[in-house]
C-alpha cells in the first residue's frame, strides 16, 4: 500500500494559553473540501470523507495499559528540506495529547517536547515562518477504487474526476516548512518521487529549489519567457544568458531540474 502526503495551512493553529506555551492545536486534514490534486493517481479532485479516520483513530488511541497514541509527530516527516532522511528530524518533536475529528476536520492537540528542535519549531510557528501542517498515511478505501492505468485525467470537457477518500490509515503528522496554498490549501505530494528527483540535483540547485518552495518565488520570468535555471557560482546575473540550467551540469541533472520545476508549477496552479 503506497503512502501519500497531504499538507494543510496552519491558519487555525493555536498555542494554548495559560500554560507553558508548549501545547499546540492544529488541523491535520479538512473534510468535504474538493481539492485539486496532482500525484501518482493522476490529476483529479480529492475529498476526504468525515468518517475516513474513524477506524485508524480507534486503533491508534490509548487503550488498556498503553497510555500514549501510536502515531508519531515529526518535523517535515523526519526529512531534510530536499526529501532525504534526516537523522536530527527522525526524533519526535512532540507527543499527541488528543487526535479527534470534528465538523471541520482532523484536529490534533500536541504537547511539544523540551528539545532543541521542538523549541525551534515552536518559535517558527509563533513567528509565522512555518505555515503548514501535513500528515502521511495510506488510502485504504476510496470511491472510485483504483485509479486507471496512467492515472485520472480530465475528460474532454475539462472536468476532473472526484475521488472520495473513505478510509485513511494515519501514520504520522507534523509541521512542514512549505508555504500554504490558497483556497483548498492542500498539496498532493508523493514524497518518494520528489526525493528521487531532488537527489539528481547538485547541492546548489537543491538549495535553490528549497528557497523557491519556502518563499514562493515565481518559476517563470515576468514576460513569460523560459524560467531561469538554478544559479551556481560563476553564473551571470539573471537575464537572457542565465535562463537555462548551466551547461556544465549533466543532462541528467538538467532533466531532473526541469521535472522538479514542472512539478512545482503544477502544484502552484492548484
NORRAHU-V64343 format. One record per pair of residues at least 4 apart in sequence whose ideal C-beta (glycine too) atoms are under 6 Angstrom apart, sorted by sequence separation. I is the first residue (numbers start at 0). GAP is how many residues later the second one is. D is the distance in whole Angstrom. If there is no record, write none. Layout:
I GAP D
I GAP D
This chain:
18 4 6
47 4 5
52 4 5
55 4 6
56 4 6
61 4 6
73 4 4
78 4 5
79 4 5
146 4 5
153 4 5
154 4 5
180 4 6
200 4 4
210 4 6
220 4 4
230 4 5
237 4 5
244 4 6
248 4 4
37 5 5
61 5 5
100 5 6
101 5 6
112 5 5
123 5 4
124 5 5
146 5 5
179 5 5
200 5 5
211 5 4
235 5 5
248 5 6
14 6 5
79 6 5
111 6 5
123 6 4
153 6 5
180 6 6
235 6 5
15 7 4
36 7 6
78 7 5
99 7 6
219 7 5
234 7 6
77 8 6
197 8 6
218 8 5
14 9 6
35 9 6
36 9 5
59 9 6
98 9 5
151 9 5
244 9 5
59 10 5
111 10 6
227 10 6
13 11 5
33 11 5
34 11 5
59 11 5
77 11 4
97 11 4
234 11 6
77 12 5
96 12 5
244 12 5
12 13 4
33 13 5
74 14 5
95 14 6
96 14 5
227 14 6
231 14 5
11 15 6
227 15 5
228 15 5
9 16 5
93 16 4
94 16 5
228 16 3
30 17 5
93 17 6
225 17 5
74 18 5
93 18 4
28 19 6
30 19 4
72 19 5
93 19 6
71 20 6
72 20 6
92 20 6
72 21 4
141 21 6
142 21 5
207 22 4
141 23 5
142 23 6
92 24 6
70 25 6
92 25 4
140 25 4
204 25 4
138 26 5
140 26 4
68 27 4
139 27 4
92 28 6
203 28 5
138 29 6
139 29 6
136 31 5
137 31 5
136 32 5
136 33 5
136 34 5
135 35 5
177 35 5
135 36 6
72 37 6
178 37 5
134 38 4
132 42 5
133 42 5
218 42 6
131 44 4
129 45 5
74 46 5
131 46 5
218 46 5
129 47 6
52 48 6
130 48 6
131 48 6
130 49 5
199 52 6
200 52 6
204 52 6
52 53 6
199 53 6
120 54 6
200 55 5
199 56 3
200 56 6
196 59 5
196 62 5
196 63 5
107 65 6
30 74 5
29 75 4
28 76 5
28 77 4
26 78 5
27 78 5
26 80 6
27 80 5
186 80 5
25 82 6
24 84 5
23 86 5
22 88 5
180 89 6
21 90 5
73 98 6
70 99 6
74 99 6
71 100 4
73 100 5
74 100 6
75 100 5
72 101 5
27 105 6
41 105 6
40 106 4
25 107 5
27 107 5
43 108 4
41 109 2
40 110 5
41 110 4
42 110 6
41 111 6
82 111 5
82 112 3
51 113 5
55 113 5
51 114 6
55 114 5
44 115 5
48 115 6
51 115 6
52 115 6
82 115 5
43 116 5
51 116 5
81 116 4
43 117 5
44 117 4
45 117 5
46 117 5
47 117 5
48 117 5
43 119 5
9 121 6
9 123 5
81 124 4
6 125 5
7 125 5
6 127 4
4 129 6
80 129 4
4 131 5
2 133 5
2 135 6
0 137 4
27 145 4
34 149 4
38 149 4
37 150 6
39 150 5
32 151 6
34 151 5
36 151 4
38 151 5
6 169 6
8 171 3
8 176 4
7 177 6
7 178 6
5 180 6
6 180 5
4 184 5
4 186 5
37 228 5
35 234 5
